[in-house]
Structure formats: structure tokens, C-alpha cells
Amino acid sequence: MIDSAVLALATQLNEFLRRNANVAYDIVRASNLVEQNGNVVPDIDNRLVVFLVNVTKEPLPINGGGRGTGGLGRYVNGNPPVHMTLSVMVAANFNGRHYPDALKFLSNAISFFQRHPVFDHANTPDLDHRIERLVLEIENLNITDLSNLWGILSGKYVPSILYKVRMVTFDTKDVISQTPPISAEDSAARTT
């Protein structure tokens, strides 16, 4: 599901930028900046690159794992869903004389996500059916945190912005147990 969330954001941003800038090629790629061996990923020059930086668990109250009622009045018990927050970077990987384009496309990306901070099935019909919605919020980094992050990523800063993407929910819908309903006869037998 993480892949679906990141790809959905990259796809929506790409469609917007292609229309807005009237370009015939994909301006946004969902990709790493650097391969595991340290080489620069091919085909990301002069593109906005959308990639995952971190995954954290949403600090929501624990509900004990209950699922509510199943069919025929049974109580269904299962593991609670896990709500995740993704840290997603949008980086303008433009080089040399294309630096002004980096700033222009990054500004347009910020504008797009400011206008569309929520992606759901109504405004993003291709959103993975397992994802109810994605909610974006800018994550502010101080200069030290930014320097540390880019040191981990590649060591070479490019203009970028980091977003928190909330509510990617992992729910296996596994049923651990089912409890049959208590009938009137069962209830009467317990009181006598």
C-alpha cells in the first residue's frame, strides 16, 4: 500500500504539472535519487522526484482489537488496523542552467498540494481501494535536520519539500475469533 500511496501522489502531481506547464513528457517520477551502489538513478535529471523518506505509526488510541458485530449478530474479534504516516519528499532534481526550472516546478508542486491536501476516491478515482484517503501536511525541518536528512539521502541537496502523508491504514481484516450472540434463553439461564 505504501507504493500505491506514493505513486498516487506522483501521478496526480505529474498530471497537474503536464497540463499547467504544457509539457509532453512526465515531469514527475516516483524514484530514489541514488541507487544502493551510490550511482545516480538514471532518467531523473530535470524532473521532480517523489520518494519515501520514512514511515511512522500514527499515535492513535488503542481500541483493544475489537471489530464489532459480524453476520447473524455475532461479535467478531480481530487485530486493530494500524494507521501509518509516510514522510514523502518532493525534490527538484534539475541541474546547471535548469536551476530556475527547479524552483518553478517545486513552487508549482507546493501550490498543487496546498490546493489539494486530501486525496480520496471522490477526487482521485484511481486511488488504491485499500486506501480511504491521504492527507498531506508540510513537515518543517530546521537546517540541522535538513542537513542530516540530505546526508542520509545522497549528500547533495536539491531544492525540496517534505510532506507528512497521513492515514495509510494497514488492516488485514483477519478474524481471530467470533462470539455467538446471547439468546434470550441463554440470558434467562444465567439469571437463574
C-alpha positions in Angstrom: 0.0 0.0 0.0 2.9 2.4 0.6 3.8 2.0 -3.1 0.2 2.8 -4.1 0.2 6.0 -1.9 3.5 7.4 -3.2 2.6 6.5 -6.8 -0.8 8.1 -6.5 0.7 11.4 -5.3 3.4 11.3 -8.0 0.8 10.6 -10.7 -1.6 13.3 -9.6 1.2 15.9 -9.4 2.5 14.8 -12.8 -0.9 15.2 -14.4 -1.3 18.7 -13.0 2.2 19.8 -14.0 1.9 18.4 -17.5 -1.3 20.4 -18.0 -0.1 23.5 -16.2 3.3 23.7 -17.9 2.1 22.2 -21.2 4.9 19.7 -21.4 4.6 16.4 -23.4 6.8 14.3 -21.1 6.5 13.1 -17.5 7.9 15.8 -15.3 7.4 13.8 -12.0 9.0 10.4 -11.2 8.5 8.2 -8.2 12.1 7.1 -7.6 15.1 7.1 -5.4 17.7 9.8 -6.2 20.6 7.4 -5.7 20.9 3.7 -6.2 22.2 1.4 -3.5 25.6 1.4 -5.1 25.8 5.2 -4.9 25.2 5.9 -8.6 22.6 8.5 -9.6 19.4 6.9 -10.7 19.1 7.2 -14.5 16.3 9.2 -16.1 15.6 11.6 -13.2 17.5 14.6 -14.5 15.4 17.7 -14.8 12.5 16.1 -13.1 10.6 16.3 -9.8 11.3 13.2 -7.8 8.8 11.9 -5.3 10.2 9.4 -2.8 9.6 7.9 0.6 11.8 9.1 3.5 10.3 7.4 6.5 7.3 5.5 7.8 5.9 6.0 11.3 2.9 4.8 13.2 0.1 7.3 14.0 -0.3 7.7 17.7 -4.0 6.8 17.9 -5.7 5.3 20.9 -5.6 1.6 21.1 -9.1 0.1 20.8 -8.3 -3.4 22.0 -8.7 -5.0 18.7 -12.5 -5.3 18.6 -14.2 -5.4 15.3 -17.9 -5.0 16.2 -20.6 -7.3 15.0 -20.4 -9.8 12.2 -23.2 -11.5 10.5 -26.1 -13.1 12.4 -25.4 -10.9 15.5 -22.0 -12.4 16.2 -19.2 -10.4 17.7 -16.1 -10.5 15.6 -12.7 -10.0 17.2 -9.6 -9.2 15.2 -6.3 -7.2 15.2 -6.9 -3.4 15.1 -5.9 -1.6 11.9 -2.5 0.2 12.0 -2.6 3.8 10.9 0.7 5.0 9.3 2.2 8.4 8.4 4.5 8.5 5.5 7.2 11.1 5.1 7.4 11.9 1.4 9.9 14.2 -0.2 9.3 16.1 -3.4 12.8 17.0 -4.8 13.6 19.2 -7.8 16.4 17.3 -9.4 17.4 19.9 -12.1 21.0 20.6 -12.9 23.1 23.5 -14.1 21.3 26.1 -16.2 17.9 24.4 -15.4 18.0 25.6 -11.8 15.3 28.2 -12.3 13.1 25.4 -13.6 13.7 23.5 -10.4 12.4 26.4 -8.4 9.4 26.9 -10.7 8.3 23.2 -10.7 8.9 22.9 -6.9 6.7 26.1 -6.4 4.0 24.6 -8.6 4.1 21.3 -6.7 3.7 23.2 -3.4 0.8 25.1 -4.9 -0.8 21.9 -6.1 -0.6 20.1 -2.8 -1.8 23.3 -1.0 -4.9 23.3 -3.2 -5.4 19.6 -2.9 -4.2 18.5 0.6 -6.6 15.5 0.6 -6.8 12.7 -1.9 -9.7 10.3 -1.6 -11.8 8.2 -4.0 -14.0 11.2 -5.0 -11.2 13.3 -6.3 -8.7 10.5 -7.1 -10.8 7.7 -8.7 -7.6 5.6 -9.3 -6.6 5.6 -5.6 -6.0 2.1 -4.4 -9.2 0.7 -2.9 -7.4 -0.2 0.3 -6.6 3.5 1.0 -9.6 5.5 2.2 -7.7 8.9 1.9 -4.3 10.5 2.0 -3.9 13.8 3.9 -0.9 15.9 3.2 0.8 18.4 5.6 4.1 20.2 5.1 6.8 19.0 7.5 9.1 21.8 8.6 12.7 20.8 9.1 15.3 23.1 10.7 18.6 23.4 8.9 20.3 20.8 11.1 17.6 18.2 10.5 17.6 19.1 6.8 21.4 18.7 6.6 21.2 15.3 8.4 18.4 14.1 6.1 20.2 15.0 2.9 23.4 13.5 4.3 21.5 10.2 4.6 19.8 10.5 1.2 22.7 11.4 -1.0 24.8 14.1 0.5 23.9 16.5 -2.3 21.0 18.9 -1.5 18.5 19.8 -4.2 15.5 22.1 -3.7 12.8 20.1 -2.0 9.9 19.9 0.4 8.9 17.2 2.9 5.3 16.2 3.4 3.6 14.1 6.1 1.1 11.9 4.4 -1.4 10.6 7.0 -3.8 7.7 7.2 -2.3 5.0 5.2 -4.1 2.2 7.0 -2.9 -1.4 7.2 -5.9 -3.6 8.0 -5.6 -7.3 7.4 -9.2 -7.8 8.4 -8.2 -11.1 9.9 -10.8 -12.6 12.2 -9.2 -14.0 15.3 -12.5 -15.2 16.9 -16.2 -14.9 16.7 -18.6 -15.0 19.7 -22.1 -16.1 19.0 -24.9 -13.8 20.1 -26.5 -14.3 23.5 -30.0 -15.6 23.0 -33.0 -14.9 25.3 -32.8 -18.5 26.6 -29.0 -18.1 27.4 -29.7 -14.8 29.2 -32.6 -16.4 31.3 -30.4 -19.4 32.2 -27.7 -17.1 33.5 -30.0 -15.2 35.8 -31.5 -18.3 37.5 
